[in-house]
Amino acid sequence: MSDVKAFSVEADSNVRLDLFVAHHADLSRTQAATLIAQGHVMVNGRREKASYRPERGEVVRVEIPKVQKRIISGEDIPISVVYEDESLLVVDKPAGMVVHPAPGNWTGTLVNALLGRAGEDGLSMEGDPERAGMVHRLDKETSGLLIVAKTDRAHRLLSAALASRRVVRRYALMIWGHLSSDTLTIDKPIARDPRDRKRMAIVNKGRPAKTDLIRLARFDAGDFLRAHLHSGRTHQIRVHLASIGHPVMGDDVYGGVIP
């Protein structure tokens, strides 16, 4: 079984086929190039190379093969639980740990650890099995507290609370350089980077994103900040700070690592 999508080429779509497919099918450029090479992308019924530039009026047909669901197994991985009751638990996720299984990280994740600790009966199974108990996430290299739902009812209530902004999320971070004032609000829309689908970027037609920043301390190399999110876009803090020339220290994706 496959998922088939068709996209018409507009007058201003003067881009390579791999970028066109990545943008319209919400894939990474590598995934799009792989589909093209395997013959799963047709332009007006014919195969083309990834470098081909579709012309106005052509129809690009993309066939995305269904991926067989993997069995996610519990693993004996130590985790720090700072609070637990019959409905939920709060985990202190360390930097370097991926939250849930996905291509490239099918083992060693927080979900694997939680399943190893409690089993499937001890976590909410709302949604995908790969995200058992998860109602929100943190980036791999970000440490911090995560709320995990043990029951389906808790999962629904927590998800609704997050969606309605009744759960406040604050982050502490170091940036390169210094803000011009002790407080700053960045309100810029975020979406997938059209040039690299693995990254996020400031995009005019992206989803609204707002971050409040407060300087807690100032050091020679940079500022120590507290960030408060009004939205929860992927890589939001990192993208917002990089956009004003003050990337997060240690961020090798958005310019926070000194060569």
C-alpha positions as CSV (number, residue, x, y, z in Angstrom):
1,M,0.0,0.0,0.0
2,S,1.2,3.5,-0.8
3,D,0.0,7.1,-0.3
4,V,-0.3,8.9,-3.6
5,K,-0.2,12.7,-3.9
6,A,-0.4,14.9,-7.0
7,F,0.8,18.5,-7.2
8,S,0.3,21.0,-10.0
9,V,3.2,23.2,-10.9
10,E,2.5,26.9,-10.8
11,A,4.2,29.7,-12.7
12,D,6.5,30.6,-9.9
13,S,7.6,27.1,-9.0
14,N,11.1,27.4,-10.7
15,V,12.8,24.9,-8.3
16,R,14.5,21.6,-8.6
17,L,12.3,18.5,-8.5
18,D,13.7,17.2,-5.2
19,L,13.0,20.6,-3.5
20,F,9.5,20.8,-5.1
21,V,8.6,17.3,-3.8
22,A,10.1,18.0,-0.3
23,H,8.2,21.2,0.1
24,H,4.8,19.9,-1.2
25,A,4.9,16.5,0.4
26,D,6.4,17.6,3.7
27,L,9.5,15.5,3.4
28,S,13.3,16.1,3.8
29,R,15.3,16.7,0.7
30,T,17.0,13.4,1.2
31,Q,13.7,11.6,1.4
32,A,12.4,13.3,-1.7
33,A,15.6,12.5,-3.7
34,T,15.3,8.8,-2.6
35,L,11.7,8.6,-3.9
36,I,12.8,10.2,-7.2
37,A,15.7,7.7,-7.6
38,Q,13.4,4.8,-6.8
39,G,10.9,5.8,-9.4
40,H,8.2,6.9,-7.0
41,V,8.0,10.4,-8.5
42,M,6.5,11.0,-12.0
43,V,6.3,14.3,-13.9
44,N,3.4,14.1,-16.4
45,G,3.8,10.3,-16.3
46,R,7.5,10.2,-16.9
47,R,10.6,9.9,-14.6
48,E,12.9,12.8,-14.2
49,K,16.2,13.4,-12.3
50,A,16.2,15.2,-9.0
51,S,17.8,18.2,-10.7
52,Y,14.9,18.6,-13.2
53,R,12.9,21.8,-12.9
54,P,9.2,21.1,-13.3
55,E,7.5,23.6,-15.7
56,R,4.2,25.4,-15.4
57,G,1.2,23.2,-16.0
58,E,3.0,19.9,-15.3
59,V,1.7,17.6,-12.6
60,V,4.1,15.9,-10.2
61,R,2.8,12.6,-8.8
62,V,4.4,11.4,-5.6
63,E,4.0,7.8,-4.4
64,I,5.0,7.4,-0.7
65,P,5.2,3.7,0.2
66,K,3.6,2.9,3.5
67,V,6.2,2.1,6.2
68,Q,5.4,-1.0,8.3
69,K,4.9,-0.2,11.9
70,R,7.7,-1.2,14.2
71,I,7.3,-2.9,17.5
72,I,8.6,-0.6,20.2
73,S,10.1,-2.5,23.1
74,G,10.9,-1.5,26.6
75,E,14.5,-1.2,27.6
76,D,16.3,-1.1,31.0
77,I,17.5,2.5,30.8
78,P,17.8,4.6,34.0
79,I,15.6,7.7,34.1
80,S,15.1,10.3,36.8
81,V,11.4,10.5,37.9
82,V,10.8,13.7,40.0
83,Y,7.1,13.2,40.6
84,E,4.5,10.4,40.1
85,D,0.9,9.6,41.0
86,E,-1.7,7.3,39.6
87,S,-2.3,9.5,36.5
88,L,1.0,11.0,35.4
89,L,4.7,11.2,36.1
90,V,7.3,13.9,35.6
91,V,10.7,12.9,34.1
92,D,13.9,14.9,34.1
93,K,15.1,14.2,30.6
94,P,18.9,14.4,30.2
95,A,20.5,16.2,27.2
96,G,21.4,13.7,24.5
97,M,18.3,11.5,24.9
98,V,15.7,11.4,22.1
99,V,12.1,11.5,23.4
100,H,10.4,8.9,21.2
101,P,11.5,6.4,18.5
102,A,11.7,7.6,14.9
103,P,13.9,6.8,11.9
104,G,17.5,6.8,13.0
105,N,16.6,6.4,16.7
106,W,14.5,3.3,17.2
107,T,16.1,2.4,20.5
108,G,17.5,4.2,23.5
109,T,14.8,6.8,23.7
110,L,12.8,8.0,26.7
111,V,9.7,6.0,25.5
112,N,11.8,2.8,25.4
113,A,12.9,3.6,29.0
114,L,9.4,4.3,30.2
115,L,8.1,1.1,28.6
116,G,10.9,-0.8,30.3
117,R,10.0,0.7,33.6
118,A,6.1,0.4,33.5
119,G,5.2,-1.6,30.4
120,E,2.4,-0.7,28.0
121,D,-0.2,-1.0,30.8
122,G,1.6,1.7,32.8
123,L,1.4,4.4,30.0
124,S,-1.3,6.0,28.0
125,M,-1.5,4.5,24.5
126,E,-3.4,7.4,23.0
127,G,-2.0,8.1,19.5
128,D,1.0,6.3,18.0
129,P,2.7,3.5,20.0
130,E,6.0,5.2,19.3
131,R,4.8,8.1,21.5
132,A,3.3,6.2,24.4
133,G,2.5,8.5,27.2
134,M,4.0,11.6,25.5
135,V,2.0,14.8,25.5
136,H,4.9,17.1,24.6
137,R,8.6,16.8,23.8
138,L,12.0,18.3,24.1
139,D,14.8,18.4,21.5
140,K,17.4,15.7,21.8
141,E,20.1,18.1,23.2
142,T,17.7,19.9,25.6
143,S,17.4,18.7,29.2
144,G,14.4,19.4,31.3
145,L,11.1,18.2,32.8
146,L,8.6,16.3,30.7
147,I,5.0,15.4,31.7
148,V,4.1,11.8,30.9
149,A,0.5,10.5,30.9
150,K,-0.1,7.1,32.5
151,T,-3.8,7.0,31.6
152,D,-5.7,7.9,28.4
153,R,-7.8,10.3,30.4
154,A,-4.7,12.1,31.7
155,H,-3.4,12.2,28.2
156,R,-6.5,14.0,26.9
157,L,-6.6,16.4,29.8
158,L,-2.9,17.3,29.6
159,S,-3.0,17.7,25.8
160,A,-6.0,20.1,26.1
161,A,-4.2,22.1,28.9
162,L,-1.1,22.4,26.7
163,A,-3.2,23.4,23.7
164,S,-5.0,26.1,25.7
165,R,-1.7,27.5,27.1
166,R,-2.7,26.5,30.7
167,V,0.7,24.9,31.1
168,V,3.5,27.4,31.3
169,R,6.8,26.3,29.7
170,R,10.0,28.1,30.7
171,Y,13.5,27.4,29.5
172,A,17.0,28.4,30.7
173,L,19.8,28.9,28.1
174,M,23.0,30.6,27.2
175,I,23.4,32.6,24.0
176,W,26.4,34.1,22.2
177,G,26.6,37.9,22.5
178,H,24.4,40.3,24.4
179,L,20.8,41.4,24.0
180,S,20.2,45.2,23.7
181,S,17.9,45.2,26.7
182,D,17.1,43.0,29.7
183,T,13.8,41.9,28.2
184,L,12.9,41.1,24.6
185,T,9.9,39.5,22.7
186,I,10.5,37.8,19.4
187,D,7.3,37.4,17.3
188,K,8.2,35.8,14.0
189,P,6.4,33.0,12.1
190,I,8.2,29.7,11.8
191,A,8.0,26.9,9.2
192,R,10.2,24.3,7.5
193,D,13.2,25.8,5.8
194,P,12.4,25.7,2.0
195,R,16.1,25.0,1.3
196,D,16.6,22.3,4.0
197,R,13.6,20.3,5.2
198,K,15.5,19.1,8.3
199,R,15.7,22.7,9.6
200,M,13.2,25.3,10.6
201,A,13.3,28.9,9.6
202,I,11.6,32.3,9.8
203,V,9.1,32.1,7.0
204,N,6.5,34.8,6.2
205,K,3.7,32.3,5.7
206,G,4.8,30.1,8.6
207,R,2.9,29.4,11.8
208,P,2.8,32.2,14.4
209,A,5.5,31.9,17.0
210,K,6.2,34.2,20.0
211,T,9.0,34.0,22.6
212,D,9.5,36.2,25.6
213,L,13.1,36.5,26.9
214,I,14.5,37.8,30.2
215,R,18.2,38.3,30.9
216,L,19.1,36.6,34.2
217,A,22.9,37.2,34.0
218,R,25.5,38.7,31.7
219,F,28.9,37.1,31.1
220,D,31.8,38.1,28.8
221,A,30.8,35.7,26.0
222,G,27.1,35.9,26.2
223,D,23.8,36.2,28.2
224,F,22.1,33.7,30.4
225,L,18.4,33.9,29.6
226,R,15.0,32.6,30.6
227,A,12.6,32.0,27.7
228,H,8.8,31.7,27.9
229,L,7.0,30.2,24.9
230,H,3.6,31.4,23.8
231,S,3.6,28.8,21.1
232,G,5.3,25.5,20.7
233,R,6.9,25.4,17.3
234,T,9.7,23.0,16.5
235,H,13.1,24.5,17.4
236,Q,11.3,27.8,18.3
237,I,13.8,29.3,20.7
238,R,16.8,28.2,18.7
239,V,15.4,29.7,15.4
240,H,14.2,32.9,17.0
241,L,17.5,33.6,18.7
242,A,19.5,32.7,15.6
243,S,17.3,35.1,13.6
244,I,18.5,38.1,15.7
245,G,22.2,37.0,15.6
246,H,22.4,35.5,19.0
247,P,22.3,31.7,18.6
248,V,22.1,29.3,21.5
249,M,25.5,28.2,22.7
250,G,26.3,24.6,21.5
251,D,23.6,24.6,18.8
252,D,25.4,23.1,15.8
253,V,22.3,23.4,13.6
254,Y,21.6,27.1,13.9
255,G,25.0,28.5,14.3
256,G,25.7,28.2,18.0
257,V,29.0,26.4,17.7
258,I,32.3,28.3,17.2
259,P,34.4,26.7,14.5
